[in-house]
Amino acid sequence: MFLLLLPYAIQIVFIVHALRNGKNTTWIWLLIMLPYVGGIIYFVMEIVPDLRRGRLVDPEGLLKLVDKSITVRRLKEKIVLSDTVANQLELADEYFRMGAFDDARRVYQSQLTGIYQNDRAIQLGTAKSAFLAGDFGAAHQFFQAADAQSKITSSELRLFFLFSKFKIDPTPGPLKELEDHFKISRDCRAGLFLSQAYHQSGHPHRIEEVLPVMRILVKNSRGTVRTQARKDLLEAETLLAGSQKDRENPSRSTHAR
């Protein structure tokens, strides 16, 4: 029985892999319609290149797959032996890389003392971690402190700064700053954040102004940038579609509340 179900289990794993990594939808249809042949083709075209890049060949990489926290444990042991700011920041960086943003923010912020109290790099690490953890109030506080020392010029960090400002003050002023940033940056993530701001401020129809630009940006992008841009575009389109359904069926949004 297990052997009979194994091909279907592998098929599901490949479909999930394709969805999580933003692969072309053609792959998903291929895996559904041709589970055996499609699975072999997908493995050769998509999985094998990852293996060749060393994800499983590198012993450290293999250990991380078995236990994702192994590097964190090693860094904590390093801190026990030598509790320096450099070692603490290395731990914070690893937490951030793993997506443990609350932990990253905690470690970054703990180092903002003494001569490092106003360290701009640590402030930005704290701010970015807080933002990605969803704590927009704290994110804005630390972005503002860093920006006061020297204007934030990174397009991504500037976007995070402006969006966190809008989240704590959803008024026309911060919304206009997001609009201006999107016009200058021409970045899909900026388009998504602007769409979310339009939705939150009660103007979801204005997402229609953003989507054509985002579609062109996706079309002209390549590689991992395109994969992320397509995810941002899909999320913005979903926001618009949801708001349109609410307008067509007011009782739906009332019940949702």
Contacts in CASP RR format, 6 or more apart in sequence:
PFRMAT RR
TARGET T0000
AUTHOR 0000-0000-0000
METHOD contacts of the structure
MODEL  1
MFLLLLPYAIQIVFIVHALRNGKNTTWIWLLIMLPYVGGIIYFVMEIVPD
LRRGRLVDPEGLLKLVDKSITVRRLKEKIVLSDTVANQLELADEYFRMGA
FDDARRVYQSQLTGIYQNDRAIQLGTAKSAFLAGDFGAAHQFFQAADAQS
KITSSELRLFFLFSKFKIDPTPGPLKELEDHFKISRDCRAGLFLSQAYHQ
SGHPHRIEEVLPVMRILVKNSRGTVRTQARKDLLEAETLLAGSQKDRENP
SRSTHAR
7 35 0 8 1.000
7 36 0 8 1.000
8 35 0 8 1.000
10 39 0 8 1.000
11 31 0 8 1.000
11 32 0 8 1.000
11 35 0 8 1.000
11 39 0 8 1.000
14 31 0 8 1.000
14 39 0 8 1.000
14 42 0 8 1.000
14 43 0 8 1.000
14 47 0 8 1.000
15 28 0 8 1.000
15 31 0 8 1.000
15 32 0 8 1.000
17 23 0 8 1.000
17 46 0 8 1.000
17 47 0 8 1.000
18 27 0 8 1.000
18 28 0 8 1.000
18 31 0 8 1.000
18 42 0 8 1.000
18 46 0 8 1.000
19 28 0 8 1.000
21 227 0 8 1.000
22 227 0 8 1.000
22 230 0 8 1.000
22 231 0 8 1.000
23 46 0 8 1.000
27 42 0 8 1.000
27 46 0 8 1.000
30 38 0 8 1.000
30 39 0 8 1.000
30 41 0 8 1.000
30 42 0 8 1.000
31 38 0 8 1.000
31 39 0 8 1.000
31 42 0 8 1.000
50 56 0 8 1.000
51 57 0 8 1.000
54 61 0 8 1.000
55 61 0 8 1.000
55 65 0 8 1.000
56 62 0 8 1.000
56 65 0 8 1.000
63 70 0 8 1.000
64 70 0 8 1.000
64 71 0 8 1.000
68 98 0 8 1.000
71 94 0 8 1.000
72 91 0 8 1.000
72 94 0 8 1.000
72 95 0 8 1.000
72 98 0 8 1.000
75 87 0 8 1.000
75 90 0 8 1.000
75 91 0 8 1.000
75 94 0 8 1.000
76 91 0 8 1.000
78 87 0 8 1.000
78 90 0 8 1.000
79 87 0 8 1.000
79 88 0 8 1.000
79 91 0 8 1.000
85 111 0 8 1.000
85 116 0 8 1.000
88 107 0 8 1.000
88 110 0 8 1.000
88 111 0 8 1.000
89 107 0 8 1.000
89 108 0 8 1.000
89 111 0 8 1.000
89 122 0 8 1.000
91 107 0 8 1.000
92 104 0 8 1.000
92 107 0 8 1.000
92 108 0 8 1.000
92 111 0 8 1.000
92 125 0 8 1.000
92 129 0 8 1.000
93 104 0 8 1.000
95 101 0 8 1.000
95 103 0 8 1.000
95 104 0 8 1.000
95 107 0 8 1.000
95 129 0 8 1.000
96 104 0 8 1.000
96 125 0 8 1.000
96 128 0 8 1.000
96 129 0 8 1.000
99 132 0 8 1.000
101 129 0 8 1.000
101 130 0 8 1.000
101 132 0 8 1.000
101 133 0 8 1.000
101 134 0 8 1.000
102 129 0 8 1.000
102 133 0 8 1.000
104 125 0 8 1.000
104 129 0 8 1.000
105 125 0 8 1.000
105 126 0 8 1.000
105 129 0 8 1.000
105 130 0 8 1.000
105 133 0 8 1.000
105 135 0 8 1.000
105 138 0 8 1.000
108 122 0 8 1.000
108 125 0 8 1.000
108 126 0 8 1.000
108 129 0 8 1.000
109 126 0 8 1.000
111 119 0 8 1.000
111 122 0 8 1.000
112 118 0 8 1.000
112 119 0 8 1.000
112 122 0 8 1.000
112 123 0 8 1.000
112 126 0 8 1.000
116 122 0 8 1.000
118 145 0 8 1.000
118 149 0 8 1.000
120 146 0 8 1.000
120 149 0 8 1.000
120 150 0 8 1.000
123 142 0 8 1.000
123 143 0 8 1.000
123 145 0 8 1.000
123 146 0 8 1.000
123 149 0 8 1.000
124 142 0 8 1.000
124 143 0 8 1.000
124 146 0 8 1.000
124 152 0 8 1.000
124 157 0 8 1.000
125 142 0 8 1.000
126 138 0 8 1.000
126 142 0 8 1.000
127 138 0 8 1.000
127 139 0 8 1.000
127 140 0 8 1.000
127 141 0 8 1.000
127 142 0 8 1.000
127 143 0 8 1.000
127 146 0 8 1.000
127 157 0 8 1.000
127 160 0 8 1.000
127 161 0 8 1.000
127 164 0 8 1.000
128 139 0 8 1.000
128 157 0 8 1.000
128 160 0 8 1.000
130 136 0 8 1.000
130 137 0 8 1.000
130 138 0 8 1.000
130 139 0 8 1.000
130 142 0 8 1.000
131 139 0 8 1.000
131 143 0 8 1.000
131 160 0 8 1.000
131 163 0 8 1.000
131 164 0 8 1.000
136 163 0 8 1.000
136 164 0 8 1.000
136 167 0 8 1.000
136 168 0 8 1.000
137 164 0 8 1.000
137 167 0 8 1.000
137 168 0 8 1.000
139 160 0 8 1.000
139 161 0 8 1.000
139 164 0 8 1.000
140 161 0 8 1.000
140 164 0 8 1.000
140 165 0 8 1.000
140 167 0 8 1.000
140 168 0 8 1.000
143 152 0 8 1.000
143 157 0 8 1.000
143 160 0 8 1.000
143 161 0 8 1.000
143 164 0 8 1.000
144 161 0 8 1.000
146 152 0 8 1.000
147 161 0 8 1.000
152 158 0 8 1.000
152 161 0 8 1.000
155 185 0 8 1.000
155 187 0 8 1.000
155 190 0 8 1.000
156 189 0 8 1.000
158 181 0 8 1.000
159 181 0 8 1.000
159 185 0 8 1.000
159 187 0 8 1.000
159 189 0 8 1.000
159 190 0 8 1.000
159 193 0 8 1.000
162 174 0 8 1.000
162 177 0 8 1.000
162 178 0 8 1.000
162 181 0 8 1.000
163 178 0 8 1.000
163 193 0 8 1.000
163 196 0 8 1.000
163 197 0 8 1.000
165 174 0 8 1.000
165 177 0 8 1.000
166 174 0 8 1.000
166 175 0 8 1.000
166 177 0 8 1.000
166 178 0 8 1.000
166 197 0 8 1.000
170 197 0 8 1.000
170 200 0 8 1.000
170 201 0 8 1.000
175 197 0 8 1.000
175 198 0 8 1.000
175 201 0 8 1.000
178 190 0 8 1.000
178 193 0 8 1.000
178 194 0 8 1.000
178 197 0 8 1.000
179 194 0 8 1.000
181 190 0 8 1.000
181 194 0 8 1.000
182 190 0 8 1.000
182 191 0 8 1.000
182 194 0 8 1.000
182 210 0 8 1.000
182 213 0 8 1.000
186 213 0 8 1.000
186 217 0 8 1.000
187 217 0 8 1.000
188 214 0 8 1.000
188 217 0 8 1.000
188 218 0 8 1.000
188 221 0 8 1.000
188 228 0 8 1.000
188 229 0 8 1.000
188 232 0 8 1.000
188 233 0 8 1.000
189 228 0 8 1.000
189 229 0 8 1.000
189 232 0 8 1.000
191 210 0 8 1.000
191 213 0 8 1.000
191 214 0 8 1.000
191 232 0 8 1.000
191 236 0 8 1.000
192 214 0 8 1.000
192 232 0 8 1.000
192 233 0 8 1.000
192 235 0 8 1.000
192 236 0 8 1.000
194 210 0 8 1.000
195 207 0 8 1.000
195 210 0 8 1.000
195 211 0 8 1.000
195 235 0 8 1.000
195 236 0 8 1.000
195 239 0 8 1.000
195 240 0 8 1.000
196 239 0 8 1.000
198 204 0 8 1.000
198 205 0 8 1.000
198 206 0 8 1.000
198 207 0 8 1.000
198 210 0 8 1.000
199 207 0 8 1.000
199 239 0 8 1.000
199 243 0 8 1.000
204 239 0 8 1.000
204 240 0 8 1.000
204 243 0 8 1.000
204 244 0 8 1.000
205 243 0 8 1.000
207 236 0 8 1.000
207 239 0 8 1.000
207 240 0 8 1.000
207 243 0 8 1.000
208 240 0 8 1.000
210 236 0 8 1.000
211 233 0 8 1.000
211 236 0 8 1.000
211 237 0 8 1.000
211 240 0 8 1.000
214 229 0 8 1.000
214 232 0 8 1.000
214 233 0 8 1.000
214 236 0 8 1.000
215 233 0 8 1.000
217 229 0 8 1.000
218 226 0 8 1.000
218 229 0 8 1.000
218 230 0 8 1.000
218 233 0 8 1.000
221 229 0 8 1.000
245 252 0 8 1.000
246 252 0 8 1.000
246 253 0 8 1.000
246 256 0 8 1.000
END
